[in-house]
Amino acid sequence: MDTTTDAGAGTGETGEPITDEWCREHFDHLSSELAADFHPTLARMRARCPVAHSDRYGGFWVATRYE
């Protein structure tokens, strides 16, 4: 299982804010950057991309809302 967390820019690791690309493709539920901005990030994901696929940890789906 791949447990790397080097998603690159937009993860907050470089001092940059979490980007929409990070939310859609590199979402890392264990990142300290997400923990610091959890609710606003999930609200943004619900509005822009309610179902996303992350390439982290071997790949997984993130569903932020359902009907």
JOVENWO-V7845 format. One record per pair of residues at least 4 apart in sequence whose ideal C-beta (glycine too) atoms are under 7 Angstrom apart, sorted by the first residue. I is the first residue (numbers start at 1). J is the second residue. Records with the same first field share a line. If there is no record, write none. Layout:
I = J, J
This chain:
1 = 57, 58
2 = 57, 58
3 = 57
5 = 28, 31, 56
7 = 11, 22, 26, 28, 56
9 = 14, 16
10 = 16, 18, 19, 21, 22
11 = 18, 22, 26, 31, 33
12 = 16, 17, 18, 33
13 = 33
18 = 22, 23, 33, 34, 37, 41
20 = 24, 48
21 = 25
22 = 26, 27
23 = 27, 41, 44, 45, 49, 52
24 = 49, 52
25 = 54, 55
26 = 54, 55, 56
27 = 52, 54, 56, 62
28 = 34, 56
29 = 34
31 = 35
32 = 36
33 = 37
34 = 38, 41
37 = 41
38 = 42
39 = 43
40 = 44
41 = 45
42 = 46, 64
43 = 47
44 = 48
45 = 49, 50, 52, 64
46 = 50, 64, 65
50 = 63, 64, 65
51 = 61, 63
52 = 62
53 = 59, 61
54 = 59, 60, 62
55 = 59
